Amino acid sequence: MDHNIKGQAITVLGPVPAGELGFTLPHEHLIVDQTVYFREPEAGTERLYAHQPLSLENMFWVKYHIKDHLDVQRLLDEETAIKELRRYKSAGGSTLVEVTSQGLGRDPLALTRIARSTGVHVIMGSGYYVGPSHPPRVARMSTEEIAREIVSDIRIGVGSSGIRAGIIGEIGCSWPLTEAEKKVIRAAALAQRETGAAINIHPSRNEQGPLEVIDILGRSGARLDKVVISHMDRCGYLLENRLKMLDAGCFVEYDLFGKDGYYPAEPALAEGHLPDMLNDVGRIKEVADLIDRGYLGQILVSHDTGLKLDLTCWGGPGYAHLLENAIPRMRIYGYTEAQIQTLTVENPGKMLAIP
């Protein structure tokens, strides 16, 4: 395998010059099974809903109980993914980063078929998500063994497939961090030191959560300018803590565009945070504030599509939402074309390029 890919991004179909990635969604899912989060409801009627396929008849309940419904948490149909992604391509999209980790149904072969069918550059993740999703082997593996596995995914390919990952993550973090999660974070740093690939972090909602992860990564030798802290708009961090992440050199990612105003309360409260989520106008204003403070080159935007309700076939915003709806509103709020280009093309390209 030729490892001389400086300045290129690794897609599932091979390296591509980072300058040719075009409009990029840096945090999405095409094939994913998030039922690790499933909670069996206590009430009998709700148990009935929980095991039904998603439909118009039960959607009123599912929208407010996404952790309690099995079907909504599964995106497993390739033909649906292809149809949804073609809309993104037609709207002007070029690249999508698929950050489904091991334990959530990562499927390299499916991603290559989707990429070939749509003409979209698909970049696959490597590593592990939050503790409850870890395969049993993670508990037995050392930090170095996990790092070697990630390095192999990036340099050689997943298993015998030859299909290579191009980003480390998303690496899942709970509050407090489990020992296994800390091990995976350290392994991600070791793998980044060897490969140069960026790391995407799924942080807890606790205000100190991402700062602790940044500290672990830094002490493990990671390049923090190649680290993405996801879910700014899901976690509602205080400005002072967002600025600490940026001043450490990290990218911050507003990746729930199209999701407006509701998130289950119990997980947020368990991590020491009131449930809160911006709508798109709130995201646009918050990103504009960070731009005004001089951080334009460290901000990423995406949708984190990962539920059936996120797809256009179920009335959701889909992968083209930023292009079709959010960016026109950015212009209304005073974003320049150069700023939009930086957010959607230049920053993802910089993040994904192998240094």
BELHUSUL-V563484 format. One record per residue. N is the residue number from 1. SS is DSSP state (2 for helix, 1 for strand, 0 for the rest). OMEGA is omega in radians with two decimals (999 if undefined). BURIAL is I if it has 24 or more other ideal C-beta (glycine too) atoms within 12 Angstrom, else O. Layout:
# BELHUSUL-V563484
N:SS:OMEGA:BURIAL ; N:SS:OMEGA:BURIAL
This chain:
# BELHUSUL-V563484
1:0:3.11:O ; 2:0:-3.11:O ; 3:0:-3.09:O ; 4:0:-3.04:O ; 5:0:3.14:I ; 6:0:3.11:O ; 7:0:3.12:O ; 8:1:3.00:I ; 9:1:-3.10:I ; 10:1:3.06:I ; 11:1:-3.13:I ; 12:0:3.09:I ; 13:0:3.09:I ; 14:1:-3.11:O ; 15:1:3.09:I ; 16:1:3.07:I ; 17:1:-3.06:O ; 18:2:3.12:I ; 19:2:-3.13:O ; 20:2:-3.11:O ; 21:0:3.13:I ; 22:0:-3.13:I ; 23:0:-2.99:I ; 24:1:2.95:I ; 25:1:-2.99:I ; 26:1:-3.11:I ; 27:1:-3.13:I ; 28:1:3.02:I ; 29:0:3.06:I ; 30:0:3.08:I ; 31:0:-3.06:I ; 32:1:3.06:I ; 33:1:-3.08:I ; 34:0:-3.06:I ; 35:2:2.95:I ; 36:2:3.14:I ; 37:2:-3.02:I ; 38:0:3.07:O ; 39:0:3.10:O ; 40:0:3.12:O ; 41:0:3.12:O ; 42:0:-3.09:O ; 43:0:-3.07:O ; 44:2:-3.13:O ; 45:2:-3.14:O ; 46:2:3.05:O ; 47:2:3.08:O ; 48:2:3.11:O ; 49:2:-3.00:I ; 50:2:-3.06:I ; 51:0:3.08:O ; 52:0:2.93:O ; 53:0:3.08:O ; 54:0:3.14:I ; 55:0:3.07:O ; 56:0:-3.09:O ; 57:0:-3.12:O ; 58:0:-3.07:I ; 59:2:3.12:I ; 60:2:3.13:O ; 61:2:-3.05:I ; 62:2:-3.09:I ; 63:0:-3.10:I ; 64:0:3.14:O ; 65:0:-3.00:I ; 66:2:3.10:I ; 67:2:-3.07:I ; 68:2:-3.08:I ; 69:0:-3.05:I ; 70:0:-2.97:I ; 71:2:-3.07:I ; 72:2:-3.06:I ; 73:2:-3.09:I ; 74:1:2.93:I ; 75:1:-3.00:I ; 76:0:-3.05:I ; 77:0:-3.10:O ; 78:2:-3.10:O ; 79:2:3.07:O ; 80:2:3.12:I ; 81:2:-3.14:I ; 82:2:3.14:I ; 83:2:-3.13:O ; 84:2:-3.09:I ; 85:2:3.08:I ; 86:2:3.07:I ; 87:2:3.09:I ; 88:2:3.13:I ; 89:2:-3.13:I ; 90:2:-3.14:O ; 91:2:3.14:I ; 92:0:3.12:O ; 93:0:-3.08:I ; 94:0:-3.02:I ; 95:1:3.09:I ; 96:1:3.09:I ; 97:1:-3.06:I ; 98:1:-2.96:I ; 99:0:3.05:I ; 100:0:-3.09:I ; 101:0:3.02:I ; 102:1:-3.08:I ; 103:0:3.12:I ; 104:0:3.08:I ; 105:0:3.09:I ; 106:0:-3.01:I ; 107:0:-3.08:I ; 108:2:-3.11:I ; 109:2:3.09:O ; 110:2:-3.12:I ; 111:2:3.10:I ; 112:2:3.11:I ; 113:2:3.13:O ; 114:2:3.14:I ; 115:2:-3.14:I ; 116:2:-3.08:O ; 117:2:-3.04:O ; 118:2:-3.04:I ; 119:0:3.10:O ; 120:0:3.01:I ; 121:1:3.13:I ; 122:1:3.14:I ; 123:1:-3.01:I ; 124:1:3.11:I ; 125:1:3.07:I ; 126:1:-3.14:I ; 127:0:-3.01:I ; 128:1:-3.10:I ; 129:0:-3.08:I ; 130:0:-3.04:I ; 131:2:-3.10:I ; 132:2:-3.14:O ; 133:2:-3.08:I ; 134:0:2.94:I ; 135:0:-3.08:O ; 136:0:-3.07:O ; 137:2:-3.08:O ; 138:2:-3.14:I ; 139:2:-3.10:O ; 140:2:-3.04:O ; 141:0:3.04:I ; 142:0:3.05:O ; 143:2:-3.09:I ; 144:2:3.12:O ; 145:2:3.10:O ; 146:2:3.12:I ; 147:2:3.13:I ; 148:2:3.11:O ; 149:2:3.13:I ; 150:2:3.12:I ; 151:2:3.12:I ; 152:2:3.10:I ; 153:2:-3.05:I ; 154:2:-3.04:I ; 155:2:-3.05:I ; 156:0:-3.10:O ; 157:0:-3.10:I ; 158:0:-3.13:I ; 159:0:3.12:O ; 160:0:-3.04:O ; 161:0:-3.03:O ; 162:0:-3.12:O ; 163:0:-2.96:I ; 164:0:2.98:I ; 165:0:-3.13:I ; 166:0:3.11:I ; 167:1:3.10:I ; 168:1:-3.12:I ; 169:1:0.18:I ; 170:1:-3.13:I ; 171:1:-3.00:I ; 172:1:-3.10:I ; 173:0:3.07:I ; 174:0:2.98:I ; 175:0:-0.17:I ; 176:0:3.10:O ; 177:0:3.00:I ; 178:0:3.11:O ; 179:2:3.11:O ; 180:2:3.11:I ; 181:2:3.08:I ; 182:2:3.13:I ; 183:2:3.14:I ; 184:2:3.11:I ; 185:2:3.13:I ; 186:2:3.11:I ; 187:2:3.10:I ; 188:2:3.11:I ; 189:2:3.12:I ; 190:2:-3.14:I ; 191:2:3.11:I ; 192:2:3.13:I ; 193:2:-3.10:O ; 194:2:-3.02:I ; 195:2:-3.05:I ; 196:0:-3.09:I ; 197:0:3.09:I ; 198:0:3.09:I ; 199:1:3.04:I ; 200:1:-3.09:I ; 201:1:2.94:I ; 202:1:-3.02:I ; 203:0:2.96:I ; 204:0:3.13:I ; 205:0:-3.13:I ; 206:0:-3.06:I ; 207:0:-3.12:I ; 208:0:-3.06:I ; 209:2:-3.10:I ; 210:2:3.13:I ; 211:2:3.06:I ; 212:2:3.14:I ; 213:2:3.11:I ; 214:2:3.12:I ; 215:2:3.13:I ; 216:2:3.13:I ; 217:2:-3.12:I ; 218:2:3.13:I ; 219:2:3.12:O ; 220:0:3.03:I ; 221:0:3.14:O ; 222:0:2.95:I ; 223:0:-3.05:I ; 224:2:3.07:I ; 225:2:3.03:I ; 226:2:3.10:I ; 227:1:3.11:I ; 228:1:3.00:I ; 229:1:-3.02:I ; 230:0:2.85:I ; 231:0:3.05:I ; 232:2:-3.05:I ; 233:2:3.04:I ; 234:2:-2.98:I ; 235:2:3.06:I ; 236:0:-3.10:I ; 237:0:3.04:I ; 238:0:-3.14:O ; 239:2:-3.08:O ; 240:2:3.13:O ; 241:2:3.03:I ; 242:2:3.11:I ; 243:2:3.07:O ; 244:2:3.10:I ; 245:2:-3.13:I ; 246:2:-3.13:I ; 247:2:3.02:O ; 248:0:3.13:I ; 249:0:-3.05:O ; 250:0:2.84:I ; 251:1:2.91:I ; 252:1:-2.98:I ; 253:1:2.99:I ; 254:1:-2.89:I ; 255:0:3.07:I ; 256:0:3.09:I ; 257:0:-3.09:I ; 258:0:3.10:I ; 259:0:-2.96:I ; 260:0:2.71:O ; 261:0:-3.11:O ; 262:0:2.99:O ; 263:0:-3.10:I ; 264:0:-3.00:I ; 265:2:-2.96:O ; 266:2:3.14:O ; 267:2:3.13:I ; 268:2:-3.13:I ; 269:2:3.14:O ; 270:2:-3.13:O ; 271:0:3.02:I ; 272:0:-3.09:O ; 273:0:3.02:I ; 274:0:3.13:O ; 275:0:-3.09:O ; 276:0:3.01:I ; 277:0:3.12:I ; 278:0:2.85:I ; 279:0:-3.03:I ; 280:2:3.12:I ; 281:2:3.07:O ; 282:2:3.10:I ; 283:2:-3.10:I ; 284:2:3.13:I ; 285:2:-3.09:O ; 286:2:3.08:I ; 287:2:3.12:I ; 288:2:3.11:I ; 289:2:3.12:I ; 290:2:3.06:I ; 291:2:3.13:I ; 292:2:3.13:O ; 293:0:3.03:O ; 294:0:-3.04:O ; 295:0:-3.08:I ; 296:2:-3.06:I ; 297:2:-3.11:I ; 298:2:-3.08:I ; 299:1:3.07:I ; 300:1:3.14:I ; 301:1:-3.12:I ; 302:0:-3.08:I ; 303:0:-3.00:I ; 304:0:3.06:I ; 305:0:-3.10:I ; 306:0:3.12:I ; 307:0:3.08:I ; 308:2:-3.13:I ; 309:2:3.11:I ; 310:2:-3.06:I ; 311:0:-3.14:I ; 312:2:-3.13:I ; 313:2:3.05:O ; 314:2:3.09:I ; 315:0:-3.13:O ; 316:0:-3.06:I ; 317:0:3.12:I ; 318:0:-3.08:I ; 319:0:-3.11:I ; 320:0:-3.02:I ; 321:2:3.13:I ; 322:2:-3.12:I ; 323:2:-3.02:I ; 324:2:-2.96:O ; 325:2:-3.01:I ; 326:2:-3.10:I ; 327:2:3.02:I ; 328:2:3.09:O ; 329:2:3.02:I ; 330:2:3.14:I ; 331:2:3.12:O ; 332:2:-3.12:O ; 333:0:2.96:I ; 334:0:3.06:O ; 335:0:3.05:I ; 336:0:3.09:O ; 337:2:3.11:O ; 338:2:3.11:O ; 339:2:3.12:I ; 340:2:3.09:I ; 341:2:3.13:O ; 342:2:-3.11:I ; 343:2:-2.92:I ; 344:2:-3.11:I ; 345:2:-3.00:I ; 346:2:-3.12:I ; 347:2:3.09:I ; 348:2:3.12:I ; 349:2:3.10:I ; 350:2:-3.12:I ; 351:2:-3.01:I ; 352:2:-3.11:I ; 353:0:3.04:I ; 354:0:-3.03:I ; 355:0:999:O
